[in-house]
Amino acid sequence: ECDLYLSFAFANRQTEDHQSAVNNFNYVIKQGCSSLKANEIFEWMGRSYIELAKYDSANWAFREGISYMSDNEQLLEVAAWNAGKIGNTNDQIYYYDKILGVNESNLSALEKLSDLYGENGMFKEQLEILNLWLKIDSGNSKAISDKKSVYSLLGKDEVDVDKERWENDPSNLDYGLDYLIN
């Protein structure tokens, strides 16, 4: 019965009948299939709620899904996006941290978390994330530029960013030139 109602829910999503999709997902949950079918229910239920502009309900669906699948990066990503939509910065930070706990080299999560910290004046935290980001992608121009901005905001000398890059990779002449020019 759960599979049947899940197929109804997905058919509803395809025809953009999101309320019926939510109703069918809820029926599957009431039948006790949450743990067996979590991967098929909660992300898509939350997305249906988003289409209905019911962001708080979507938040509930994503939290339920995460309780079953705490390492699902895609679910965590959409939950973070939804948290931003409802203005819940703490949840956004939590979800991006969880993504990085699953996959510390997720460049998208690193960038979004860095931006989020910066937008909220959390510059020390942003600097930590930027350092992680640059360990993975040392030549990323946005991360380098952001790190220089954060250094300035924290009262540190921006030239130290170029010096640090040069010292970490003295074989890279571009880093040396950046350091010498600045």
C-alpha positions in Angstrom: 0.0 0.0 0.0 2.9 2.4 0.8 4.4 1.9 -2.7 1.0 2.5 -4.3 0.5 5.8 -2.5 4.1 6.8 -3.1 3.5 6.3 -6.8 0.4 8.5 -6.5 2.4 11.2 -4.7 5.1 11.2 -7.5 2.4 11.3 -10.2 0.9 14.3 -8.4 4.2 16.0 -8.3 4.7 15.5 -12.0 1.3 17.1 -12.7 2.2 19.8 -10.2 -0.7 18.9 -7.9 1.4 19.5 -4.9 -1.4 19.4 -2.3 -2.4 15.9 -3.4 1.2 14.9 -3.4 1.5 16.1 0.3 -1.8 14.2 1.1 -0.4 11.0 -0.4 3.0 11.4 1.4 1.1 11.9 4.7 -0.9 8.8 4.0 2.3 6.8 3.6 3.6 8.2 6.8 0.4 7.3 8.6 0.7 3.7 7.3 4.0 3.5 9.3 6.3 3.5 6.3 8.5 6.4 7.3 11.6 4.5 8.2 11.4 2.1 5.2 10.6 4.8 2.6 12.3 7.9 4.2 14.4 8.4 1.1 11.3 8.6 -1.1 9.1 10.6 1.2 10.6 13.5 3.1 12.7 15.4 0.5 9.9 15.3 -2.0 7.2 16.0 0.5 9.2 19.1 1.6 9.7 20.2 -1.9 5.9 19.9 -2.5 5.3 22.0 0.6 7.8 24.6 -0.9 5.8 24.7 -4.1 2.7 25.4 -1.9 4.7 28.2 -0.2 4.3 26.3 3.1 7.9 26.7 4.2 7.3 25.8 7.9 5.7 22.6 6.8 8.6 21.9 4.5 10.9 22.5 7.4 9.1 19.8 9.4 9.4 17.4 6.5 13.1 18.0 6.1 13.7 17.6 9.8 11.8 14.3 9.8 13.8 13.1 6.8 17.1 14.1 8.4 16.1 12.1 11.5 16.2 9.0 9.3 18.9 10.0 6.9 21.3 12.4 8.7 24.0 12.0 6.0 21.9 12.8 2.9 23.7 15.8 1.5 20.9 16.6 -1.0 18.3 16.6 1.8 20.5 18.7 4.0 21.1 21.2 1.1 17.4 21.7 0.4 16.7 22.0 4.2 19.4 24.7 4.4 17.9 26.6 1.5 14.4 26.3 3.1 15.8 27.5 6.4 17.1 30.6 4.7 13.7 31.2 3.0 12.1 31.3 6.5 14.9 33.4 7.9 16.3 30.8 10.3 20.0 31.4 10.1 20.8 29.1 13.0 19.2 26.1 11.1 21.0 27.1 7.9 24.3 27.1 9.7 23.5 23.7 11.3 22.6 22.1 8.0 25.7 23.4 6.2 27.8 22.2 9.2 26.1 18.8 8.9 26.9 18.7 5.1 30.6 19.4 5.9 30.5 16.7 8.5 29.4 14.2 5.8 31.7 15.7 3.1 34.3 18.2 4.2 35.2 18.9 0.6 31.7 20.0 -0.5 32.8 23.3 -2.1 29.2 24.5 -2.5 28.5 24.1 1.3 31.8 25.8 2.1 31.0 28.8 0.0 27.4 29.1 1.2 28.5 28.8 4.9 31.2 31.3 4.4 28.7 33.8 2.8 26.2 33.1 5.6 28.8 33.8 8.3 29.9 37.0 6.5 26.3 38.3 6.1 25.8 37.8 9.8 29.0 39.4 10.9 30.5 36.2 12.2 33.9 36.9 10.8 36.0 34.6 12.9 33.8 31.7 11.9 33.9 32.8 8.3 37.7 32.8 8.5 37.7 29.2 9.7 35.5 28.2 6.8 37.6 30.1 4.3 40.7 28.4 5.6 39.0 25.0 5.1 37.9 26.0 1.6 41.4 27.2 0.6 42.9 23.9 1.8 40.7 22.1 -0.7 40.8 24.7 -3.5 43.8 26.9 -2.9 43.4 29.0 -6.0 39.8 29.9 -5.6 39.6 33.7 -6.3 36.4 34.2 -4.4 37.7 32.5 -1.3 41.0 34.5 -1.5 39.1 37.8 -2.0 36.8 37.0 0.9 39.6 36.0 3.1 41.3 39.3 2.4 38.1 41.2 3.2 37.7 39.2 6.5 41.3 40.0 7.4 40.6 43.7 6.9 37.4 43.5 9.0 39.3 41.7 11.8 42.0 44.4 11.7 44.6 42.1 10.2 46.9 42.9 7.3 45.5 41.6 4.0 49.0 41.1 2.6 49.4 38.3 5.1 46.9 36.3 3.0 49.2 36.5 -0.1 52.3 35.8 2.1 50.6 32.7 3.6 49.7 31.4 0.1 53.2 31.9 -1.1 54.7 30.2 2.0 52.4 27.2 1.7 53.2 26.8 -2.0 56.5 28.5 -2.9 56.6 26.7 -6.3 53.6 28.7 -7.4 55.1 31.8 -9.0 51.6 33.5 -9.2 51.4 33.4 -5.4 54.8 34.9 -5.1 54.0 37.7 -7.6 50.7 38.4 -5.7 52.7 38.7 -2.5 55.3 41.0 -4.0 52.9 43.2 -5.8 50.8 43.8 -2.7 
